[in-house]
């Protein structure tokens, strides 16, 4: 293999596919990045990386003199390319055991893995496919992922449920203490519908690399795989096995809400951040607990930590229905408020110790692009 690429192009590619590899893998080959100049794509270099959960492929322009492929150690390749001077870089290998990077009047040789040991990336096939706007996809991943669990004891809840049906795409995540539902329009094709539980990390990596607001992401779904294709990057994700709980049953029926409030999102966010600083009572198992008391006078927010102090804030808010006083994990509320883009948000509550939801103000639950359900914390007063 022998080809020449621009430093900025290969740096972009190795940084992109490098996010799919992990040093925690016991198989050394999975720490590598495959570089291939294929015969059927003249003038192109393909870089691939995978940890068997997420696979990525990036296509860049190259002046190819000789086709071929090698698998270079991923982390070393990333660091080496990052420190190369700007300009053209020539990649060459006479065999699969070594690759040389030539630049200016210098050269680096690095040992490589056997390409035949590198896992084959799945082919993008599926009965359901369509496109979604990049900005919409990023917004939905950001809003849903905050509720995904980080504890691997229950793998099902570390993923994001992706529902592909009709003109809407829905993303759902829950750690059993809270539930986030993000809805967006997409141009779907194919027969039937798909419900896939995809690793939260995979969705976040796709969103991170989906830059700009004007482009589209192509989605192809099958029973065991999901594929996402940007302009020059393709992602393949495994599906987490299991049956995701019916989240519709968790959402309170409209008739159960006894308190409807509206408040400026930025004002509440700032107050909660101040309260969180004074409520870090981890020694007593009450980290970040804040009390919200909604009444016709507005919102009274209080929090205390015996060894630190307390906070008492009154914020303007509107109330429809009965007054309610509930305690919450401040971080759970802040997570939701920070991923919402609306000036005013609404709290719809069913009781002091029962679930409530947060929505954009003025939007019905059934039509909302984002719904966040959170459970109150039981505290002894």
C-alpha positions, 0 to 999 in steps of 0.5 A: 500500500502506498498513498498520500493524504493531507495531515488535516484529513487523516487527523480528522479520520483517526480521531473519528474512528478512534472513538470506537476503539477501547484499550480495555479490550482483551483482544489486541486487534481491537485496539487497532485502526484499519487503513485500506486503499481499496481497488473499487474506490480509487482515490479514497482511503478507508479507516475503520475501528470497532470494539464489537459494540460500535463500529465506525468507518470513515472515508477520506480523499487520497492520492493512491499509488498502490492499494492495500491495507494495514492495521495500525495501533490506534492510540499510537496512530492518533498521537503520531498524526496529531504531532505531524506538521501540516501538509502531505503525509505519505503512508506506505507498507511493503507488508502487513507487519509495518507501516511508514509515515513520511513527511517533509524529510522525515519518516516514522515506522510503526509495527502493525497487526495482521489485517486478516484478524480484524473483525469484518464490519457488518453490511448496512442492510435493513427493512426500515430506513430513512433520514433525520436532520442532524440538528434534530438527532443531536437534540434528541440524543442530548435530551434522552441520554441524561436519563440512561443508567450508568450501572452495568448491573442492568444493561437494558437501562444503559441503552436508549430505546429508539422507536422507528415508526411512521413520520416520528422517531422516538428516543427513550431512556430511564434509570428507573428514577427518571424517564426522558422521551424525545420525539422528532420527525424523520423521513422513514421508509420501509414496512413495519416498525422497529424498536431497538435498544442501542448503547447510550455511548454509541448514540452520543458518539454519533451525535458528537460527530454529527456537526453542522445543522443542515445535513441529514443522517441516514438510518438503516435498521434491522433486528440485530443491527442499526446503521447511521451514515453521515456524509463520510462516516458510517456507524454500525451499532449492536442492539442490546437484547431484552424487552424494554418496559412499556414507558407509556404505562409509567406516564400519568394519565392527564386526569391525574395531574392536580398541579400545573405550574409554569416558571422561567427555565433559566431562573429555576436553573440558577436557583437549583445550582445554588441550592445544589452547592448547599445540599451535598450531605452525602454522609447522611445519604441525602445528596443534592436534595431540594424542596420545591413548594408550589403555591399561588405566591410562586415557587419556594425553593429550600435546601439545607446541609447541617454542616454547611448552611441553608438556602431559601429562594422565592421565584415567580411562577404561575400555578393552576390547581392545588399547592404541592410541596415535594423534594427532589434530587437537584441534579435530576432536575438540572439535567432536564432543564439544561437540555431543554431550549424553551424559555418557560417550562411547565411542571405537571404534578400528581402529588407530593410523593408521586411522579410528575413531568416537565414539559415545554410550557404551553405544549400538551403532553401528547404533542411535546417534543420532550417529556421528562418524568422524575420521581420525588425523593422521600425525606423525613421532615 
